[in-house]
Amino acid sequence: MRRAAPVDWCSLVATLRDQLSRAGLPSVSQIARFARDPFLILISTMISLRTKDDVTLAACERLFAIARTPATMRSLGDEPIADLIYPAGFYRTKGRHIAEVCSILCERYSGQVPDAIDALVDLPGVGRKTANLVLGLGFGIPAICVDTHVHRIANRRGWVATRTPEQTELELQRMLPRAYWIEINELLVAFGQATCTPTSPFCSRCPLQTTCRRIGVPRSR
């Protein structure tokens, strides 16, 4: 694996924070700002997978208006949950997983969300991305949530040379100051949605273009 170039993280994060103030927070971050509840963050993150932010926010608003605890949500059942979060992507599968997660939380954890990654990834429909977001936004525990945006941008800029989000997470843990672990996800998600897009990124207007290696970028705007 090639060595990543040195990064001025303080300057980079300051620039990304400025970009975030203009673009707006991702859906789960918005929910976390409103209610720093590990359970609501867990469920909203599950809903958000492969779903646009506006759809996620609307789905969470409908569901949380009726149920905001594992016990009350469990009592709804998977089909009503699925109906409430429609048209979120894979809403029926998510409805089933949410109902299962609520049952496990009630039966094993006294209705509380565990604050350990091993316990979180053992829940149905919960991977490392979701688990790390819950740890960071829900509990304030430093954790790097690597989604497609973080994985893509980290490789595109040459910070890492990895094939999977899990590998990217490990590499970023080694180089990224711990103070930025929690917020790096929302910073790069907003940046990836507005500027450093998957195909034909807006390099001409990117405030970070002078330090970007543009790896794997055949064309840009």
C-alpha positions in Angstrom: 0.0 0.0 0.0 1.5 3.4 -1.0 2.2 5.9 1.7 -0.4 8.7 2.0 0.8 12.3 1.5 1.0 14.5 4.7 -2.3 16.3 5.3 -2.8 19.7 7.0 -5.9 18.4 8.8 -6.6 21.6 10.7 -6.8 23.7 7.5 -8.7 21.0 5.6 -11.3 20.6 8.3 -11.7 24.4 8.6 -12.4 24.5 4.8 -14.9 21.6 5.0 -16.7 23.2 7.9 -17.2 26.3 5.8 -18.5 24.2 3.0 -20.8 22.4 5.3 -22.3 25.7 6.6 -23.4 26.4 3.0 -24.5 22.9 2.0 -26.3 21.9 5.2 -26.1 18.9 7.4 -26.8 15.3 6.2 -30.1 13.9 7.5 -28.8 11.9 10.4 -26.7 14.8 11.6 -29.8 17.0 11.6 -31.7 14.5 13.7 -28.7 14.2 16.1 -28.6 18.0 16.5 -32.3 18.0 17.4 -32.3 15.0 19.7 -29.0 13.4 20.8 -30.7 10.1 21.5 -28.7 7.0 20.5 -31.9 5.1 19.7 -33.3 7.7 17.3 -29.9 8.0 15.7 -29.6 4.3 15.3 -33.1 4.0 13.7 -32.6 7.1 11.5 -29.3 5.8 10.2 -30.8 2.4 9.3 -33.5 4.2 7.4 -31.0 6.5 5.6 -29.1 3.7 3.9 -29.5 4.1 0.2 -32.1 6.8 0.7 -32.0 10.5 -0.1 -31.8 12.9 2.8 -35.2 14.5 2.3 -36.9 11.1 2.1 -35.0 10.0 5.3 -36.1 13.0 7.2 -39.7 12.7 6.2 -39.7 9.0 7.0 -38.2 9.6 10.5 -40.7 12.3 11.2 -43.6 10.0 10.5 -42.2 7.1 12.5 -40.9 9.1 15.5 -44.3 10.9 15.8 -45.8 7.5 16.7 -42.9 5.7 18.4 -39.7 7.0 19.9 -38.6 4.1 22.1 -37.7 0.5 21.4 -40.8 -0.8 23.3 -43.3 1.4 21.5 -41.7 0.8 18.1 -41.5 -2.9 18.7 -45.3 -2.9 19.4 -46.0 -1.5 16.0 -44.7 -4.6 14.1 -42.6 -4.7 11.0 -45.3 -4.0 8.4 -46.6 -0.8 10.0 -43.0 0.4 10.4 -42.4 -0.3 6.7 -45.5 1.6 5.7 -44.4 4.6 7.9 -40.9 4.8 6.4 -42.0 4.3 2.7 -40.6 5.3 0.2 -37.2 4.8 1.8 -35.1 2.3 -0.1 -35.7 -1.3 0.8 -38.4 -0.1 3.2 -39.8 -3.6 3.9 -36.4 -5.1 4.8 -35.7 -2.1 6.9 -39.1 -2.3 8.6 -38.3 -6.0 9.5 -34.8 -5.1 10.8 -36.0 -2.2 12.8 -38.7 -4.4 14.5 -36.1 -7.1 15.2 -33.6 -4.5 16.6 -36.2 -3.1 18.9 -37.0 -6.6 20.2 -33.3 -7.3 20.9 -32.9 -4.0 22.7 -35.8 -4.7 24.9 -34.9 -8.3 25.7 -31.1 -8.0 26.0 -30.3 -4.4 26.8 -33.3 -3.2 29.0 -34.4 -1.0 26.2 -31.1 0.8 25.8 -28.8 1.0 22.8 -25.4 -0.6 23.6 -22.3 1.7 23.3 -19.9 -1.0 22.1 -19.3 -1.6 18.4 -19.3 -5.4 18.7 -22.8 -5.3 20.2 -24.0 -2.8 17.6 -22.9 -4.7 14.5 -24.5 -7.8 15.9 -27.9 -6.2 15.5 -29.9 -7.0 12.3 -29.2 -4.6 9.5 -26.4 -2.8 11.3 -22.9 -2.6 9.9 -19.8 -0.7 10.9 -20.9 2.5 9.2 -24.2 2.6 11.2 -22.5 1.4 14.4 -19.7 4.1 14.2 -22.3 6.8 13.5 -24.3 5.8 16.6 -21.1 5.8 18.7 -20.1 9.2 17.5 -23.3 11.1 17.2 -25.2 9.2 19.9 -22.6 8.7 22.6 -19.9 11.1 21.7 -17.4 8.2 21.5 -14.7 9.0 18.9 -15.4 6.7 15.9 -14.9 7.2 12.1 -18.0 6.4 10.1 -16.9 5.5 6.6 -19.6 5.5 4.0 -19.3 5.7 0.2 -18.4 9.4 0.2 -15.7 9.1 2.9 -14.2 6.0 1.1 -14.3 7.7 -2.3 -12.9 11.0 -1.3 -10.1 9.5 0.9 -8.9 7.4 -2.0 -9.4 10.2 -4.6 -7.3 12.6 -2.6 -4.6 10.0 -2.0 -4.9 9.9 1.7 -5.4 6.1 1.5 -5.2 3.4 -1.2 -7.9 1.0 0.0 -10.4 -1.3 -1.6 -13.1 -1.4 1.2 -14.6 1.0 3.6 -13.3 -1.1 6.5 -9.7 -0.7 5.2 -10.3 3.0 4.8 -11.5 3.2 8.4 -8.4 1.6 9.7 -6.1 3.8 7.7 -7.9 7.0 8.7 -7.7 5.9 12.4 -3.9 6.0 12.0 -3.6 9.4 10.3 -6.6 11.5 11.3 -6.4 13.4 14.6 -8.9 11.8 17.1 -10.5 15.2 17.6 -11.9 15.0 14.1 -13.1 11.4 14.1 -16.8 12.1 14.8 -17.3 15.0 12.4 -15.3 13.9 9.4 -18.3 11.9 8.2 -20.8 14.7 8.0 -18.1 17.0 6.6 -17.2 14.6 3.7 -20.7 13.6 3.1 -21.8 17.2 2.5 -18.7 17.8 0.4 -19.2 14.6 -1.6 -22.8 15.4 -2.3 -22.2 19.0 -3.5 -18.7 19.1 -4.9 -16.6 15.9 -4.9 -19.4 13.9 -6.6 -18.9 10.2 -7.6 -18.7 11.0 -11.4 -17.5 14.2 -13.0 -16.8 16.1 -9.7 -16.8 19.9 -9.7 -13.0 20.3 -9.5 -13.2 23.8 -10.9 -15.0 25.1 -7.9 -13.4 22.9 -5.3 -11.6 24.8 -2.5 -9.3 21.8 -2.0 -8.3 21.3 -5.6 -4.6 22.4 -5.2 -3.9 19.5 -2.7 -6.0 16.8 -4.5 -4.3 14.1 -6.5 -7.6 13.4 -8.4 -6.9 9.6 -8.4 -9.4 7.8 -10.5 -11.0 11.0 -11.9 -11.1 10.6 -15.7 -13.1 13.8 -16.2 -14.4 16.7 -14.1 -16.3 19.9 -14.3 
